[in-house]
Amino acid sequence: MSTPSGTIVRNLTFQSDNLGRETTILLVFDTDMEGLYDTIYPVVWKVFTFPATGSCRCDVTYADNLAFAKADILDENLVQTFTDFKLKPGQQTTMSLEDDDDTPSFSLPVNGTNGYLTVENKTGLLQDLALCFSVPTPYVARSEPVPALFFKEVEDGSKVTAQWKPVLRIYVQSDYQETEVLVDAINSTAILEQDIHRLFRNTAFNLERDPLTGSCKLTKTKM
């Protein structure tokens, strides 16, 4: 799958060297927004575990190919996405069901609220939805959407309106899994908060631990 023209792509590298203690970091887009933990729930993007000794490197790619998708909650509060539809800020689509097999479908986008992505539920049922992004993968025709925000039980006839804020927060946490829906705020302070669009296309971070306090920090470094 090729990268559409104008797409913002960010390749992030996290690396460690003899941390002294096994350490797990969690990546999530949980910046403050209206309705957070009420109607909008962040979804864990990535979880990386670094060993106490030796060197370790973890890579991840983000792209601002945004989409709404039908979603389901599985065991352990993990979210799974299904039919998705790409949308740009300022556009609106309508979700309905195909008559023959109840497969979700989305209408062609129309102009909506400036700066926001909007989907209207006209399926006749409650629907769980997710705002996702997809990362182009070489030699793959279609990339799976990555859920970033979850909207629970959207009523028939109502709209979900989301303003995508690409502010990445990273926590030292080992209690969560990738694609897990966060029903409450993480009970710790992020060691990094960064508008991912303001980074270079390729950015590396060193994960370091203070041997005296045990606290961790991420420091940008040259690739």
Contacts in CASP RR format, 6 or more apart in sequence:
PFRMAT RR
TARGET T0000
AUTHOR 0000-0000-0000
METHOD contacts of the structure
MODEL  1
MSTPSGTIVRNLTFQSDNLGRETTILLVFDTDMEGLYDTIYPVVWKVFTF
PATGSCRCDVTYADNLAFAKADILDENLVQTFTDFKLKPGQQTTMSLEDD
DDTPSFSLPVNGTNGYLTVENKTGLLQDLALCFSVPTPYVARSEPVPALF
FKEVEDGSKVTAQWKPVLRIYVQSDYQETEVLVDAINSTAILEQDIHRLF
RNTAFNLERDPLTGSCKLTKTKM
1 136 0 8 1.000
1 137 0 8 1.000
1 138 0 8 1.000
1 140 0 8 1.000
1 141 0 8 1.000
1 142 0 8 1.000
1 143 0 8 1.000
2 136 0 8 1.000
3 9 0 8 1.000
3 63 0 8 1.000
3 136 0 8 1.000
4 65 0 8 1.000
4 136 0 8 1.000
7 63 0 8 1.000
7 64 0 8 1.000
7 65 0 8 1.000
7 136 0 8 1.000
8 63 0 8 1.000
8 64 0 8 1.000
8 197 0 8 1.000
9 61 0 8 1.000
9 62 0 8 1.000
9 63 0 8 1.000
9 135 0 8 1.000
9 136 0 8 1.000
9 201 0 8 1.000
10 61 0 8 1.000
10 62 0 8 1.000
10 63 0 8 1.000
10 196 0 8 1.000
10 197 0 8 1.000
10 199 0 8 1.000
10 201 0 8 1.000
10 203 0 8 1.000
11 59 0 8 1.000
11 60 0 8 1.000
11 61 0 8 1.000
11 201 0 8 1.000
11 202 0 8 1.000
11 203 0 8 1.000
12 59 0 8 1.000
12 60 0 8 1.000
12 61 0 8 1.000
12 62 0 8 1.000
12 196 0 8 1.000
12 199 0 8 1.000
12 203 0 8 1.000
12 204 0 8 1.000
12 205 0 8 1.000
13 57 0 8 1.000
13 58 0 8 1.000
13 59 0 8 1.000
13 202 0 8 1.000
13 203 0 8 1.000
13 204 0 8 1.000
13 205 0 8 1.000
13 223 0 8 1.000
14 25 0 8 1.000
14 48 0 8 1.000
14 50 0 8 1.000
14 57 0 8 1.000
14 58 0 8 1.000
14 59 0 8 1.000
14 60 0 8 1.000
14 204 0 8 1.000
14 205 0 8 1.000
14 207 0 8 1.000
14 218 0 8 1.000
15 55 0 8 1.000
15 56 0 8 1.000
15 57 0 8 1.000
15 58 0 8 1.000
15 204 0 8 1.000
15 205 0 8 1.000
15 206 0 8 1.000
15 207 0 8 1.000
15 221 0 8 1.000
16 23 0 8 1.000
16 50 0 8 1.000
16 51 0 8 1.000
16 54 0 8 1.000
16 55 0 8 1.000
16 56 0 8 1.000
16 206 0 8 1.000
16 207 0 8 1.000
16 208 0 8 1.000
17 54 0 8 1.000
17 55 0 8 1.000
17 56 0 8 1.000
17 206 0 8 1.000
18 52 0 8 1.000
18 53 0 8 1.000
18 54 0 8 1.000
18 55 0 8 1.000
19 50 0 8 1.000
19 51 0 8 1.000
19 52 0 8 1.000
19 53 0 8 1.000
19 207 0 8 1.000
19 208 0 8 1.000
19 209 0 8 1.000
20 52 0 8 1.000
20 53 0 8 1.000
20 209 0 8 1.000
20 211 0 8 1.000
21 52 0 8 1.000
21 209 0 8 1.000
21 214 0 8 1.000
22 49 0 8 1.000
22 50 0 8 1.000
22 51 0 8 1.000
22 52 0 8 1.000
23 49 0 8 1.000
23 50 0 8 1.000
23 172 0 8 1.000
23 207 0 8 1.000
23 209 0 8 1.000
23 216 0 8 1.000
24 47 0 8 1.000
24 48 0 8 1.000
24 49 0 8 1.000
24 50 0 8 1.000
24 172 0 8 1.000
24 173 0 8 1.000
24 174 0 8 1.000
25 47 0 8 1.000
25 48 0 8 1.000
25 50 0 8 1.000
25 170 0 8 1.000
25 171 0 8 1.000
25 172 0 8 1.000
25 173 0 8 1.000
25 191 0 8 1.000
25 207 0 8 1.000
25 216 0 8 1.000
26 44 0 8 1.000
26 46 0 8 1.000
26 47 0 8 1.000
26 170 0 8 1.000
26 171 0 8 1.000
26 172 0 8 1.000
26 173 0 8 1.000
26 176 0 8 1.000
26 186 0 8 1.000
27 44 0 8 1.000
27 45 0 8 1.000
27 46 0 8 1.000
27 47 0 8 1.000
27 48 0 8 1.000
27 60 0 8 1.000
27 168 0 8 1.000
27 169 0 8 1.000
27 170 0 8 1.000
28 42 0 8 1.000
28 43 0 8 1.000
28 44 0 8 1.000
28 45 0 8 1.000
28 168 0 8 1.000
28 169 0 8 1.000
28 171 0 8 1.000
28 182 0 8 1.000
28 186 0 8 1.000
29 42 0 8 1.000
29 45 0 8 1.000
29 148 0 8 1.000
29 149 0 8 1.000
29 165 0 8 1.000
29 166 0 8 1.000
29 167 0 8 1.000
29 168 0 8 1.000
29 169 0 8 1.000
30 36 0 8 1.000
30 42 0 8 1.000
30 169 0 8 1.000
30 182 0 8 1.000
30 185 0 8 1.000
30 186 0 8 1.000
31 165 0 8 1.000
31 167 0 8 1.000
31 169 0 8 1.000
31 193 0 8 1.000
33 40 0 8 1.000
33 163 0 8 1.000
33 165 0 8 1.000
34 40 0 8 1.000
36 42 0 8 1.000
37 182 0 8 1.000
37 183 0 8 1.000
37 184 0 8 1.000
37 185 0 8 1.000
39 151 0 8 1.000
39 152 0 8 1.000
40 149 0 8 1.000
40 150 0 8 1.000
40 151 0 8 1.000
40 162 0 8 1.000
41 149 0 8 1.000
41 150 0 8 1.000
41 151 0 8 1.000
41 152 0 8 1.000
41 181 0 8 1.000
41 182 0 8 1.000
41 183 0 8 1.000
42 148 0 8 1.000
42 149 0 8 1.000
42 150 0 8 1.000
42 181 0 8 1.000
42 182 0 8 1.000
43 79 0 8 1.000
43 130 0 8 1.000
43 147 0 8 1.000
43 148 0 8 1.000
43 149 0 8 1.000
43 150 0 8 1.000
43 179 0 8 1.000
43 180 0 8 1.000
43 181 0 8 1.000
43 182 0 8 1.000
44 176 0 8 1.000
44 177 0 8 1.000
44 178 0 8 1.000
44 179 0 8 1.000
44 180 0 8 1.000
44 182 0 8 1.000
45 60 0 8 1.000
45 146 0 8 1.000
45 148 0 8 1.000
45 168 0 8 1.000
45 178 0 8 1.000
46 58 0 8 1.000
46 60 0 8 1.000
46 178 0 8 1.000
47 176 0 8 1.000
47 177 0 8 1.000
47 178 0 8 1.000
48 58 0 8 1.000
49 174 0 8 1.000
50 56 0 8 1.000
50 58 0 8 1.000
50 207 0 8 1.000
61 135 0 8 1.000
62 133 0 8 1.000
62 135 0 8 1.000
62 166 0 8 1.000
62 168 0 8 1.000
62 196 0 8 1.000
63 133 0 8 1.000
63 134 0 8 1.000
63 135 0 8 1.000
63 136 0 8 1.000
64 133 0 8 1.000
64 164 0 8 1.000
64 166 0 8 1.000
64 197 0 8 1.000
65 86 0 8 1.000
65 133 0 8 1.000
65 134 0 8 1.000
65 135 0 8 1.000
65 136 0 8 1.000
65 143 0 8 1.000
66 86 0 8 1.000
66 87 0 8 1.000
66 88 0 8 1.000
66 89 0 8 1.000
66 117 0 8 1.000
66 131 0 8 1.000
66 132 0 8 1.000
66 133 0 8 1.000
66 164 0 8 1.000
67 84 0 8 1.000
67 85 0 8 1.000
67 86 0 8 1.000
67 87 0 8 1.000
67 131 0 8 1.000
67 132 0 8 1.000
67 133 0 8 1.000
67 134 0 8 1.000
67 145 0 8 1.000
68 84 0 8 1.000
68 85 0 8 1.000
68 87 0 8 1.000
68 93 0 8 1.000
68 95 0 8 1.000
68 106 0 8 1.000
68 117 0 8 1.000
68 119 0 8 1.000
68 129 0 8 1.000
68 130 0 8 1.000
68 131 0 8 1.000
68 132 0 8 1.000
68 160 0 8 1.000
69 81 0 8 1.000
69 82 0 8 1.000
69 83 0 8 1.000
69 84 0 8 1.000
69 85 0 8 1.000
69 129 0 8 1.000
69 130 0 8 1.000
69 132 0 8 1.000
69 145 0 8 1.000
69 147 0 8 1.000
70 81 0 8 1.000
70 82 0 8 1.000
70 83 0 8 1.000
70 84 0 8 1.000
70 95 0 8 1.000
70 104 0 8 1.000
70 127 0 8 1.000
70 128 0 8 1.000
70 129 0 8 1.000
70 130 0 8 1.000
71 79 0 8 1.000
71 80 0 8 1.000
71 81 0 8 1.000
71 82 0 8 1.000
71 128 0 8 1.000
71 129 0 8 1.000
71 130 0 8 1.000
71 147 0 8 1.000
71 150 0 8 1.000
72 79 0 8 1.000
72 80 0 8 1.000
72 82 0 8 1.000
72 128 0 8 1.000
73 79 0 8 1.000
73 80 0 8 1.000
73 128 0 8 1.000
73 181 0 8 1.000
74 80 0 8 1.000
76 177 0 8 1.000
76 180 0 8 1.000
77 180 0 8 1.000
77 181 0 8 1.000
77 183 0 8 1.000
78 177 0 8 1.000
78 179 0 8 1.000
78 180 0 8 1.000
78 181 0 8 1.000
79 130 0 8 1.000
79 147 0 8 1.000
79 150 0 8 1.000
79 179 0 8 1.000
79 180 0 8 1.000
79 181 0 8 1.000
80 179 0 8 1.000
81 130 0 8 1.000
81 132 0 8 1.000
81 144 0 8 1.000
81 145 0 8 1.000
81 147 0 8 1.000
82 104 0 8 1.000
83 103 0 8 1.000
83 104 0 8 1.000
83 105 0 8 1.000
83 106 0 8 1.000
84 132 0 8 1.000
84 134 0 8 1.000
84 145 0 8 1.000
85 93 0 8 1.000
85 95 0 8 1.000
85 106 0 8 1.000
85 119 0 8 1.000
86 134 0 8 1.000
87 93 0 8 1.000
87 109 0 8 1.000
87 117 0 8 1.000
87 119 0 8 1.000
88 109 0 8 1.000
88 117 0 8 1.000
89 114 0 8 1.000
89 115 0 8 1.000
89 116 0 8 1.000
89 117 0 8 1.000
89 163 0 8 1.000
89 164 0 8 1.000
90 111 0 8 1.000
90 112 0 8 1.000
90 113 0 8 1.000
90 114 0 8 1.000
90 115 0 8 1.000
90 116 0 8 1.000
90 117 0 8 1.000
90 118 0 8 1.000
91 109 0 8 1.000
91 110 0 8 1.000
91 111 0 8 1.000
91 112 0 8 1.000
91 117 0 8 1.000
91 118 0 8 1.000
92 109 0 8 1.000
92 110 0 8 1.000
92 111 0 8 1.000
92 112 0 8 1.000
92 113 0 8 1.000
92 117 0 8 1.000
92 118 0 8 1.000
92 119 0 8 1.000
92 120 0 8 1.000
92 159 0 8 1.000
93 106 0 8 1.000
93 107 0 8 1.000
93 108 0 8 1.000
93 109 0 8 1.000
93 110 0 8 1.000
93 118 0 8 1.000
93 119 0 8 1.000
93 120 0 8 1.000
94 106 0 8 1.000
94 107 0 8 1.000
94 119 0 8 1.000
94 120 0 8 1.000
94 122 0 8 1.000
95 104 0 8 1.000
95 105 0 8 1.000
95 106 0 8 1.000
95 119 0 8 1.000
95 120 0 8 1.000
95 121 0 8 1.000
95 122 0 8 1.000
95 123 0 8 1.000
95 127 0 8 1.000
95 129 0 8 1.000
96 104 0 8 1.000
96 105 0 8 1.000
96 106 0 8 1.000
96 107 0 8 1.000
96 122 0 8 1.000
96 123 0 8 1.000
97 103 0 8 1.000
97 104 0 8 1.000
97 105 0 8 1.000
97 123 0 8 1.000
97 124 0 8 1.000
97 125 0 8 1.000
98 104 0 8 1.000
98 105 0 8 1.000
104 123 0 8 1.000
104 127 0 8 1.000
106 119 0 8 1.000
112 118 0 8 1.000
113 161 0 8 1.000
115 163 0 8 1.000
116 161 0 8 1.000
116 162 0 8 1.000
116 163 0 8 1.000
117 131 0 8 1.000
117 161 0 8 1.000
117 162 0 8 1.000
117 163 0 8 1.000
117 164 0 8 1.000
118 159 0 8 1.000
118 160 0 8 1.000
118 161 0 8 1.000
118 162 0 8 1.000
119 129 0 8 1.000
119 159 0 8 1.000
119 160 0 8 1.000
120 157 0 8 1.000
120 158 0 8 1.000
120 159 0 8 1.000
120 160 0 8 1.000
121 127 0 8 1.000
121 129 0 8 1.000
121 154 0 8 1.000
121 155 0 8 1.000
121 156 0 8 1.000
121 157 0 8 1.000
121 158 0 8 1.000
121 159 0 8 1.000
121 160 0 8 1.000
122 156 0 8 1.000
122 157 0 8 1.000
123 156 0 8 1.000
124 156 0 8 1.000
124 157 0 8 1.000
125 156 0 8 1.000
126 153 0 8 1.000
126 154 0 8 1.000
126 155 0 8 1.000
126 156 0 8 1.000
127 153 0 8 1.000
127 154 0 8 1.000
127 156 0 8 1.000
128 150 0 8 1.000
128 151 0 8 1.000
128 152 0 8 1.000
128 153 0 8 1.000
128 154 0 8 1.000
129 150 0 8 1.000
129 151 0 8 1.000
129 154 0 8 1.000
129 160 0 8 1.000
130 145 0 8 1.000
130 147 0 8 1.000
130 148 0 8 1.000
130 149 0 8 1.000
130 150 0 8 1.000
130 151 0 8 1.000
131 147 0 8 1.000
131 148 0 8 1.000
131 149 0 8 1.000
131 151 0 8 1.000
131 162 0 8 1.000
131 164 0 8 1.000
132 145 0 8 1.000
132 146 0 8 1.000
132 147 0 8 1.000
132 148 0 8 1.000
133 145 0 8 1.000
133 146 0 8 1.000
133 148 0 8 1.000
134 143 0 8 1.000
134 144 0 8 1.000
134 145 0 8 1.000
134 146 0 8 1.000
135 143 0 8 1.000
135 146 0 8 1.000
136 143 0 8 1.000
137 143 0 8 1.000
147 179 0 8 1.000
148 164 0 8 1.000
149 162 0 8 1.000
150 181 0 8 1.000
151 160 0 8 1.000
151 162 0 8 1.000
154 160 0 8 1.000
166 195 0 8 1.000
166 196 0 8 1.000
166 197 0 8 1.000
167 193 0 8 1.000
167 194 0 8 1.000
167 195 0 8 1.000
167 196 0 8 1.000
168 192 0 8 1.000
168 193 0 8 1.000
168 194 0 8 1.000
168 195 0 8 1.000
168 196 0 8 1.000
169 190 0 8 1.000
169 192 0 8 1.000
169 193 0 8 1.000
170 190 0 8 1.000
170 191 0 8 1.000
170 192 0 8 1.000
170 193 0 8 1.000
170 218 0 8 1.000
171 186 0 8 1.000
171 188 0 8 1.000
171 189 0 8 1.000
171 190 0 8 1.000
171 191 0 8 1.000
172 188 0 8 1.000
172 191 0 8 1.000
172 216 0 8 1.000
173 186 0 8 1.000
173 188 0 8 1.000
176 182 0 8 1.000
176 186 0 8 1.000
191 216 0 8 1.000
191 217 0 8 1.000
191 218 0 8 1.000
192 205 0 8 1.000
192 218 0 8 1.000
202 223 0 8 1.000
203 220 0 8 1.000
203 223 0 8 1.000
204 220 0 8 1.000
204 221 0 8 1.000
204 222 0 8 1.000
204 223 0 8 1.000
205 218 0 8 1.000
205 219 0 8 1.000
205 220 0 8 1.000
205 221 0 8 1.000
206 218 0 8 1.000
206 219 0 8 1.000
206 220 0 8 1.000
206 221 0 8 1.000
207 216 0 8 1.000
207 217 0 8 1.000
207 218 0 8 1.000
208 216 0 8 1.000
208 217 0 8 1.000
208 218 0 8 1.000
208 219 0 8 1.000
209 215 0 8 1.000
209 216 0 8 1.000
210 216 0 8 1.000
210 217 0 8 1.000
END
